[in-house]
Structures are given as C-alpha cells and as structure tokens.
Amino acid sequence: MAILLGFMILLAASQIVLRNLFDSGLLWADPSLRIMVLWIALLGAIAATREDRHIRIDLLSRTLSKRNQSILSAINNLFSAFICGVITWHAVRFVYFEWQDGTQLFASLPAWIGEIIIPIGFGAMTLRFLFNIPLQILHQENP
C-alpha cells in the first residue's frame, strides 16, 4: 500500500506540474489515479477490519458492562457483515455488467479489472465481521 500511495503522489504531482507549466498532461493519469484511490481505500479498509481498528460510531459501550459490551460488539459485527454483504452482492453484479459490456478504462484496459477490488474488498470485510461474532461471544463468556 505504501508503494501504491507513493506512486499516486508522484503521478498526481507530475500531473500538476505538467498542467501548470506545460499545458499538457498524461491522458491515462486521471483515470488511473481514480482506480488507485479505490484500491488503496479498500485495501486500507480490509486491513483496518482485520485489525479491528475500523471507524465505528460508539455511543453506548463506555456506559455498558463488559458482558453487554461484548453483546453490543457482536450485534455491531452482525449488522456490519449484513451491510458489507449487500454491498458485495451489488458490487459483484456491477463488475459482471462492466465485464459484459466490455467497458474500457484507458489504453484498452477493461474496467472490470480496476473495479474487481470492490466485491473482493467488501467480501473480505463481510467475512471478517462474521468471523468476529463468535470471538465476541467467546470473549463475553471468558472475561
């Protein structure tokens, strides 16, 4: 991810320099930057979910007992898995339609190759949230 981020920064900076100083730019840079942002965002989300360091709205856990915190975490993981599962389903459909239509990104690169991270990323997060539910229940039983 660090290499991808570094390349994105260099590519974006070169685009700025080329546009401002030479009134030109790389035709493939903007679409590839959009795809790289998508990839780095979803890879980061997968990593955050794996380490249980993702963004969460937390209003109740500080006021609940440890047992109730575990129950709330299990419910949150179930809800998150459901939402990620719905997004996965629709992302699979979207990528399939892009593959079927033969949509191109740039330089004859099929769009579905750049977009395949969407169902993969949300599918991985769905599984991670589902795997976390038994862990929360076991944590509840063994404080």
N, C-alpha and C positions, 0 to 999 in steps of 0.2 A: 504494500500500500504506500510505503514511503517513496519508492521509486516512481510509482504512478503519480503520486502527488507532486513530486519534484519535476517530472516531465510535464505535468499540467501547468505548473507555474512557469516553466521555461517557455512552453508553447504560447501561453497567454501573453507573457511579457513580449515575446517576439512579435506576436500579432499587433500589440500596441505600438511597438517601435516601427514596424513596417507600415502601419496605417498612418501614424502621425508624421513620420519623417519621409516616407517614400510613396505615400498614397497608394499603397498596394497591400497585399496580404496573401496568406495561403488559403486557397479555396477550401481545403479539407480541414483546416484547423478548427473552425467553429463547430461543425457537426461532431468532430472527434472529441472536442472538449466537452460537449454536452454528454456524449456517451461515457467519457471518462469520469465525469462528475457522478453520473448514475452508478457506475461500477464502484467508485470509491465510497459513495454514500451507503450502498447496500453491503459492501464488504465490511465497512465500519459498523453497520447495524448488526450484522451477523456476529462480529467479534464482541460487540457490546452485549448482545443477548447471551452469547456463550459464557461470558464472564459475569453475567447478571449485573451489569453496570449500565443498563439502558435507562433512558429517560422514563420517569414514572411520576404520576400525579399522586401525591401521598398526603392525605388529609387526616387519616384516622390512626395510622399504625403507632404513632407516638403515645396515643391515649389507650391503646389496647394492651391486654396481657400478651405474654409470649404465645400462648396457645391460640388466642384469637388472631394474633399477627400471622401465624402460620396458616390459619384457615383463610384469612383475607388474601395472603400471598397465593394460595392455591386457587382461589376464585379469580384473582387477577391474571394468573397464568392461563387459566382456562379461557377467560374472556379474550386475552391477547392471542392465544392459539386460534380461537374462532375467527377473530378479525384477520389475522395473518393467513389463515386457511382460505377465507373468502377472497382475499386479495390474490393469493396463489392461484386459485381456480380461474379467476378472471384474467390474470396475467398469462396463464397457460393459453387461454383462449385467444388473447391479444397476440401473443407471439405466433401462435398457429395461423391466425389470419394474416399476419405480416408475412409469414413463410409462404402461405397460399397465394397471396397477391404478388409476391416477388418484389416487394418494396426494396429500394436501394438506399443506402445511407450516402455514400460517396465512393468514388473510384470502383464502382461495381460491387461494393461490399453489401451483402444482403443485410437488411435492417434487423432481421431476427437474431443475427449473431451478436449485435450490440445490445439487444433487448433481452437476451436469454437470462441475464442476471436477475431480472425481476422475478420470474417464477422460482428460480433457484434460490435467491435470497430470502424471499418470503416463505418458501417451502422449508428452508433450513430453520428459519425463526419459528415457524409453526411447530416443527418437531422439537426444537429446544424448549419452547414453552410447555409442550405436552410432557417432555421428559422431566421438567422441573416440578410438575404437580406431585408425583409420588415422593420426590425429595422433600417437598414442603410438608406432606403428610407424615413422613418418617421423622422429620425434624420436630413436628408437633408432638409425636409420641415419645421422643427421646430428647428432652430439653437439655 
